[in-house]
Structure formats: C-alpha cells, structure tokens
Amino acid sequence: MTVYLDEFIESLLKKYGEGAIPHSFAVREVAAILKKKYAAEEIDVDLADIDEESRLNAIGYYAITDEAVLATVFSDVEKVDLYEMTLQEDQSSENEVERMWCDIQEGRRVNIILESIDSVTFSGFTLQGMSERLFHELNVLTGIHPAECKLGNEAFHAYLKSLVVSRYL
C-alpha cells in the first residue's frame, strides 16, 4: 500500500479514537443538532411526503428553509445544479406538496425525516434535497456499532468518510 495513504488512515484512526464520538445518538440529540446548527423547523411527521415503508419508523420531520443556512449546506457544484433547476419552466402549483417539491428542487428547502426503531435511538433518515454535507452529517449521527469499527469493513470506511466530510475529524 502507498505510505502516504497508510499515514493518512492511521491519523484518521487516531483522531477517531481520541474524539469520543458516540456510536449512537438519541433522536432528541439529533433534533437539537438540526435545530441549532441548521435552523431546522420541526413539522408534524404525519405531514411528511414519504412512502409507507419509511413512515413505519419516522419519528421526526424537519425542514431547512433559511437562505443563509441553505447557502452553507450546498456545495458549489450542487448550487450550479440547483441554479439550472430554477431555469426550468415555471412549476408553480396551488398544491402545497407540489410547491414543497419545487422548493426542494430549486434549493429553497431541504427536508429531513428522522427514523428510530425504538423511538429513542436515531437509526436512519430520509433526506429530501441534494446536500452531500447534510447526507454525511446524518450518516455520522446514525452512528456505527463498535464491532464494525475496523479497517477492511466497508461500513466503517463509509463512516470514516462521513466523519471527514462533515468535519468531525
């Protein structure tokens, strides 16, 4: 293997070991992070536009609509893509759900639906809107089982990547 890659991975593992990052988060902790860090507004989870399978474990529904926050959650490439969507034919609608999806497609809104199998521990999410930064942050908050935290495990590698992208490491 290449020496610089070995050294990089070793430094990540060291930071990870020293960071005291929890292996799991409570739903209430994730909700607090979304509200504080991203000015997310809580919405009745019954109003979430999700499929029935996702609805089974849906426990929280949040929307990010603050322009200053949205400007930070999208990468420059994502912003170009979103701008292109605003140039499409006007998709205005009287239907509230269609307006919401138009806002998502044009970068005026991101929805996050939190999931929990036990109603306490955050176990998954649905992200409506394209934001690599939010995707990786939510992956970190989903956590990882301690037994999976070893090199050679693809799930751990993906988790490390999410830790780096979301700046936990």
Secondary structure, DSSP 4 states (H G I P E B T S, - for coil): --HHHHHHHHHHHHHHHHHT--S--BHHHHHHHHHHHH-PEEE-GGG----HHHHTTEEEEEEE--HHHHHHHS-HHHHHHHHHHHTSPP---S-HHHHHHHHHHTTS-EEEEEE-SSSSB--EEEEES--HHHHHHHHHHH---GGG-STT-HHHHHHHHHHHHTT--
